[in-house]
C-alpha cells in the first residue's frame, strides 16, 4: 500500500484513552447525520442544505479525518472481536451503530446526505449527462477497453483473486449497466443482484480475505491496484446511469436498505397520485419512484420528490 499525503489530520483529534481510536470521527458522523435529518424535516423545499452538508461531509472524510469509512467490513471484523478484544470490537462498531440508529429513524439518509462516494457519482452524472443510448454504449466500451489495458499493465503477480475482488465487483457493474441499457424492463431483476452482492461481500469478509473498497484511494488515504480500478470504473460509468453502484452493488447501501424497511419515518406518495404519474425518472437520482409506490429500501432521502412531486415525509 502507498499512502496519499493529502490528509490534513493523520492522528486522532479526540483519542479515546490515548489510543488510535478517534472520537472526532464518531462526532462528525453524528453531527452530520443530525443536521441532515433536521434539514430534511424542516427545510424540505430547498436543495441547498443537502448540497452544503454533502460538500462538507466530503471535505471531512476525504481531506480531514484519516479514519476509513469501510463500514460493513470493519463491522464484520468488530463482531468477530467481541469477547476476544472488546476494545477493538468497540472501535470497529461504534460508527456503524450510529449510522444504523439513524437509518432506523430516517431511512438511508447516510447514503443521500453524507456518503462522499455517492455524492461523487451523482455529481459526475450531473456534470456529464449522456442522454442518447448510443453514447452510453460508447462510454461503456471505452471504459472496458481502458480496464483491459490497465489490467494488462498493472495486474498483480500473486493473490489474483484477493487483489481483484473489488475490481471484479466494478467490472460486474459495467455488465449490469450494459444489460440495463439494452432492456430497461429487466431492471427489477437486476436490482436483486445487490442482495447477492451483500451476501458474497459478507462471506468473503467473514473468512477474513482482506480486500480494498472502491473508495479507498481517497477516503482511506490508500492506493492499490484494485481500488483505483474500481473507483474509476464506478465514477466514469456514472454519466451512463445515475448512481449505478448505489443501485445495484453497494454492499453497505444494501445492508442499510434492509434496515430502512423498519424506519420510523417514510416518504409516501402525496396528493393521492401514484408515483408513475410524476416525472420520477428525471427527479429521483436512484430510481426509487416505481410504478405505483416509492421503493423505501432504495430511497436515499434526497427530498427531491417532496419538493417536485408533492410527496410527504410521515411517521410510519
C-alpha positions in Angstrom: 0.0 0.0 0.0 1.0 3.6 -0.7 -0.5 6.5 1.2 -1.5 9.8 -0.3 -0.3 12.8 1.6 -3.4 15.0 1.3 -4.9 14.1 4.7 -4.6 17.2 6.9 -5.2 15.1 10.1 -3.2 11.9 10.4 -3.7 11.2 14.1 -6.7 11.2 16.4 -8.1 14.6 17.2 -10.0 13.2 20.3 -8.3 10.0 21.1 -10.2 7.6 23.4 -7.9 6.9 26.4 -4.9 7.8 24.3 -5.4 5.1 21.7 -5.7 5.2 17.9 -9.5 5.3 18.1 -10.7 8.8 17.3 -14.0 10.0 18.9 -13.8 13.0 16.5 -14.9 10.7 13.6 -17.9 9.5 15.6 -18.9 13.0 16.5 -18.5 14.2 12.9 -20.8 11.4 11.7 -23.3 12.0 14.4 -23.4 15.8 13.8 -23.7 15.5 10.0 -26.5 12.9 10.3 -28.3 15.1 12.8 -28.0 18.2 10.6 -29.2 16.1 7.7 -32.3 14.8 9.5 -33.2 18.2 10.8 -32.7 19.9 7.4 -34.8 17.3 5.6 -37.6 17.7 8.2 -37.7 21.5 8.4 -36.4 22.7 5.0 -38.0 20.2 2.7 -38.5 22.8 -0.2 -34.8 23.6 -0.6 -31.9 21.6 -2.2 -29.3 23.9 -0.7 -28.9 22.3 2.8 -28.3 18.9 1.2 -25.6 20.3 -1.2 -23.9 22.1 1.7 -24.0 19.1 4.0 -22.8 16.6 1.3 -20.0 19.0 0.3 -19.0 19.4 4.0 -19.1 15.6 4.6 -16.8 15.1 1.5 -14.3 17.6 2.9 -14.4 16.0 6.3 -14.0 12.4 5.1 -11.7 12.9 2.2 -9.3 15.7 3.3 -9.5 15.8 7.1 -10.1 12.6 9.1 -7.9 9.6 8.5 -10.4 7.0 9.7 -11.6 4.7 6.9 -15.3 4.7 6.0 -15.4 0.9 5.2 -18.4 0.5 7.5 -19.6 -3.0 6.7 -16.1 -4.6 6.5 -14.9 -3.1 9.8 -18.2 -4.0 11.5 -17.7 -7.7 10.4 -14.3 -7.6 11.9 -15.6 -5.9 15.0 -18.2 -8.5 15.6 -15.5 -11.2 15.4 -13.6 -9.5 18.2 -16.4 -9.4 20.8 -15.2 -11.4 23.8 -11.6 -11.5 22.5 -10.7 -7.9 22.3 -13.7 -5.8 23.3 -11.9 -2.5 22.7 -11.2 -3.4 19.1 -14.8 -4.6 18.8 -16.0 -1.2 20.0 -13.6 0.7 17.7 -14.8 -1.1 14.6 -18.5 -1.0 15.5 -19.2 2.4 17.1 -19.5 4.3 13.8 -21.8 1.8 12.2 -24.0 1.7 15.3 -24.8 5.5 15.0 -25.4 5.2 11.2 -27.7 2.2 11.8 -29.6 4.0 14.5 -30.2 7.0 12.2 -31.3 4.6 9.5 -33.9 3.1 11.8 -35.3 6.6 12.2 -34.8 8.3 8.8 -34.0 5.5 6.3 -30.9 5.7 4.1 -30.2 9.3 5.0 -26.5 8.5 5.2 -26.5 7.4 1.6 -28.3 10.5 0.3 -26.8 13.2 2.5 -23.4 12.0 3.9 -21.7 9.3 1.8 -19.0 11.1 -0.3 -18.8 8.3 -2.8 -22.5 8.6 -3.7 -22.0 12.4 -3.9 -19.2 12.0 -6.4 -21.3 9.6 -8.5 -24.3 12.0 -8.5 -22.0 14.9 -9.3 -20.4 13.0 -12.2 -23.9 12.3 -13.7 -24.9 15.9 -13.4 -21.8 17.3 -14.9 -21.6 14.9 -17.8 -25.1 13.6 -18.5 -25.5 11.3 -21.5 -28.9 11.4 -23.0 -28.5 9.2 -26.1 -28.2 5.5 -25.6 -25.5 5.1 -28.3 -23.2 7.5 -26.4 -23.7 5.5 -23.2 -22.7 2.3 -25.0 -19.6 4.1 -26.4 -18.7 5.2 -22.9 -19.0 1.7 -21.6 -16.9 0.3 -24.4 -14.2 2.9 -23.7 -14.2 2.1 -20.0 -14.0 -1.7 -20.7 -11.0 -1.1 -23.1 -9.3 1.0 -20.6 -9.9 -1.6 -17.9 -8.3 -4.3 -20.1 -5.2 -2.2 -20.7 -4.9 -1.3 -17.0 -5.2 -5.0 -16.1 -2.6 -6.0 -18.6 -0.1 -3.3 -17.4 -0.6 -3.5 -13.6 -2.1 -6.9 -12.8 -0.8 -8.4 -9.6 1.6 -11.3 -9.9 0.2 -13.2 -6.9 -3.1 -13.5 -5.0 -5.0 -12.6 -8.1 -8.5 -13.2 -6.5 -7.8 -11.3 -3.3 -6.2 -8.5 -5.2 -9.1 -8.2 -7.6 -12.3 -8.7 -5.5 -13.4 -5.1 -5.7 -12.4 -4.6 -9.3 -14.4 -7.7 -10.2 -17.4 -6.1 -8.4 -16.9 -2.9 -10.5 -16.5 -4.8 -13.8 -19.7 -6.6 -12.9 -21.3 -3.1 -12.6 -20.4 -2.4 -16.3 -22.2 -5.6 -17.3 -25.3 -4.6 -15.3 -25.4 -1.2 -16.8 -25.0 -2.7 -20.3 -28.0 -5.1 -19.8 -30.0 -2.3 -18.2 -29.5 -0.1 -21.3 -30.4 -2.9 -23.7 -33.7 -3.7 -21.9 -34.8 -1.3 -19.1 -37.7 -3.7 -18.3 -35.3 -6.2 -16.6 -34.4 -3.5 -14.1 -36.4 -5.2 -11.2 -34.4 -8.4 -11.8 -31.1 -6.5 -11.9 -31.9 -4.7 -8.6 -32.0 -8.1 -6.9 -28.3 -8.5 -7.6 -27.5 -6.2 -4.8 -28.6 -8.9 -2.3 -26.2 -11.4 -3.9 -23.5 -8.7 -3.7 -24.2 -8.2 0.0 -24.1 -12.0 0.8 -20.9 -12.5 -1.2 -19.3 -9.5 0.5 -20.1 -10.8 4.0 -18.9 -14.3 3.1 -15.6 -13.1 1.7 -15.1 -10.7 4.6 -16.2 -13.3 7.1 -13.3 -15.6 6.1 -11.0 -12.6 6.6 -10.0 -12.2 3.0 -8.9 -8.5 3.1 -9.7 -6.6 0.0 -10.0 -2.9 -0.7 -13.1 -0.8 -1.1 -13.7 1.2 -4.2 -13.4 4.5 -2.2 -10.0 3.6 -0.5 -7.9 5.8 -2.9 -9.4 8.9 -1.4 -11.4 8.2 1.7 -8.9 5.8 3.3 -5.8 7.6 2.1 -4.6 4.4 0.5 -4.0 3.4 -3.1 -3.7 -0.1 -4.5 -4.3 -1.7 -7.9 -7.9 -3.0 -7.4 -9.3 0.0 -5.5 -8.0 2.5 -8.1 -9.5 0.4 -10.9 -12.9 0.1 -9.2 -13.0 3.7 -8.2 -12.6 5.0 -11.7 -14.9 2.4 -13.3 -17.7 3.4 -11.0 -17.1 7.2 -11.3 -16.6 7.1 -15.1 -19.7 5.0 -15.7 -22.0 7.3 -13.7 -22.8 9.5 -16.7 -24.4 6.4 -18.3 -26.6 5.7 -15.3 -27.0 7.8 -12.2 -25.6 6.2 -9.0 -25.4 2.8 -10.6 -23.1 1.4 -7.9 -25.5 2.5 -5.2 -28.5 1.0 -7.0 -27.1 -2.5 -7.9 -24.0 -3.5 -6.0 -23.0 -1.3 -2.9 -23.0 -3.8 0.0 -23.2 -1.1 2.7 -26.1 0.6 0.9 -27.8 -2.7 0.5 -27.4 -3.5 4.2 -28.8 -0.1 5.2 -31.7 -0.6 2.8 -32.7 -3.7 4.8 -32.7 -1.6 8.0 -34.5 1.2 6.3 -37.6 -1.0 5.9 -38.1 -0.6 9.6 -37.5 3.2 9.7 -39.9 5.3 11.8 -40.3 7.9 9.1 -41.1 7.2 5.5 -41.6 9.2 2.3 -45.0 8.5 0.9 -46.9 9.4 -2.2 -48.7 12.8 -1.9 -51.8 14.3 -3.4 -53.3 10.8 -3.9 -51.3 10.2 -7.1 -49.2 7.1 -7.8 -45.5 7.7 -8.5 -45.9 6.7 -12.1 -47.9 9.9 -12.8 -45.0 12.1 -11.9 -41.7 12.7 -13.7 -39.9 10.4 -11.3 -37.2 9.2 -13.8 -35.9 12.8 -14.1 -36.3 13.6 -10.4 -35.1 10.6 -8.4 -31.4 10.1 -8.8 -31.5 6.4 -7.8 -34.8 5.3 -9.4 -36.8 4.8 -6.2 -40.1 6.1 -7.7 -41.8 3.0 -9.0 -45.0 2.4 -10.9 -47.4 2.8 -8.1 -45.2 3.3 -5.0 -42.0 4.6 -3.6 -39.4 1.9 -3.0 -38.5 2.6 0.6 -35.4 0.4 0.6 -33.9 2.1 -2.5 -34.9 5.7 -1.4 -31.9 7.7 -0.2 -34.0 10.5 1.2 -32.6 13.2 -1.1 -36.0 15.0 -0.8 -36.5 15.8 -4.5 -39.8 14.0 -4.8 -41.0 16.0 -1.7 -40.2 19.3 -3.5 -41.2 18.4 -7.0 -43.9 15.7 -6.7 -45.7 16.7 -3.5 -44.7 13.6 -1.6 -44.8 13.7 2.1 -42.5 12.8 5.0 -44.6 11.0 7.5 -44.3 8.8 10.6 -44.9 5.1 9.8 
